[in-house]
Amino acid sequence: MSKYELLMFVLFGGWVLLSTIERLWPYRARPRRGRWVNLAMGVCNYAVTRVALPVGLGAFAMHWHTGLLHVVPLPMWAKVAAGVLSLDLVMYGLHNLFHRVHFFWRFHRVHHSDRELDASTGFRFHPGQGLIMLGVMVLAVMAFGLPMLSVFVFALIHELVLLTTHANLGPPRWLDALVRMLFVSPRMHWIHHSAVAPRELDHNFGICFSWWDRLFGTYLARSSAGDDFPFGIEDQPNDAASFLQMLLLPVRWWEPAAVRQRDDRGERTGTAQRSP
């Protein structure tokens, strides 16, 4: 099995497995609408974030022989580990920017507008966000001189964590606490999707590993709203209800006043927009 085939197996096989478990033992037994719309958006975004990103970056890394890791004498396993950590740190910072820079948020809110998280939410990303990610990741490969293997290892870990943290499954708290010592856990990421807690948008940006949030002060262990809170964007519940609406959401320049308003630091204001 090639690296590409392994990545696709993890992505689609993992989604089928988690979706089956969700149907049998859902954590939140609520009606789920929009699952197939999420998958349609995933297909649209597929060529950018699931093919061009890991495969194109891997091929680029294979032929790029400049950068930090080409200068520092390290064994291959150390270069791969350093590459995975570097990519995850870059993604953490980029995720932060997708929330704090309003232009980027226009694309990223397509993901956060889902009001019922499940494994399909892991596919709900706008292709515009994928293009931005691709550009940043190319720069990261160039700057760090990442080996091809590190790109694929990161992509595999990313897919596993992405599907698991959005799945409608409630792991025991002891297991969730154990997982989040190293990786982003489901309960940790759910807080990031809360629609009611005002400032939880600014926490738990981690993509794969949880320590970046602890290191940079964006870690939040528990939601102020308790355990059972709604997801989504409260003041725009229907802005991304259909496939076409999701595609057009970033270019809809008219918005409610609560969405347009900024405080002196340039952050979104209002309870609704403080939700991630």
HELIX and SHEET records of a PDB file:
HELIX    1   1 LYS A    3  MET A    8  1                                   6    
HELIX    2   2 PHE A    9  GLY A   13  3                                   5    
HELIX    3   3 GLY A   14  LEU A   24  1                                  11    
HELIX    4   4 ARG A   35  TYR A   46  1                                  12    
HELIX    5   5 ALA A   47  GLY A   56  3                                  10    
HELIX    6   6 LEU A   57  HIS A   63  1                                   7    
HELIX    7   7 LEU A   68  VAL A   71  1                                   4    
HELIX    8   8 MET A   76  ARG A  100  1                                  25    
HELIX    9   9 HIS A  102  HIS A  112  1                                  11    
HELIX   10  10 ALA A  119  PHE A  123  5                                   5    
HELIX   11  11 PRO A  127  PHE A  144  1                                  18    
HELIX   12  12 MET A  148  HIS A  166  1                                  19    
HELIX   13  13 ARG A  173  VAL A  179  1                                   7    
HELIX   14  14 PRO A  186  HIS A  192  1                                   7    
HELIX   15  15 GLU A  200  ASP A  202  5                                   3    
HELIX   16  16 TRP A  211  PHE A  216  1                                   6    
HELIX   17  17 PHE A  243  LEU A  248  1                                   6    
HELIX   18  18 LEU A  249  VAL A  251  5                                   3    
HELIX   19  19 ALA A  257  ARG A  260  1                                   4    
END                                                                             
